């Protein structure tokens, strides 16, 4: 899993200096195993990265260990409800969110259930 975290960080962390034509070398074999998930709700284009072999989810702004923002411009509560149901059903072992510390499956279920209890009517 450490290799996966490193590869994703490298993919999304810009170099300190970029020259024209600069390229980054990624772990292509590892990144090929990552599925991009469309996770709308917080924003229409929200995505997550899912690596099924290790149960690793990079959830971006779709799910994090803090108040979920669904009343901001571009948010869609009905889409967020569908996203929470989808995430809850994944066999996640660890979530690396766009904000706040990483957490495991039990916390993912708690966060999804809390959101659904308020918004899924």
Helices and strands as residue ranges (DSSP letters): H 2-12, H 28-32, E 35-38, E 47-51, E 56-60, H 77-89, E 94-97, E 103-104, H 105-119
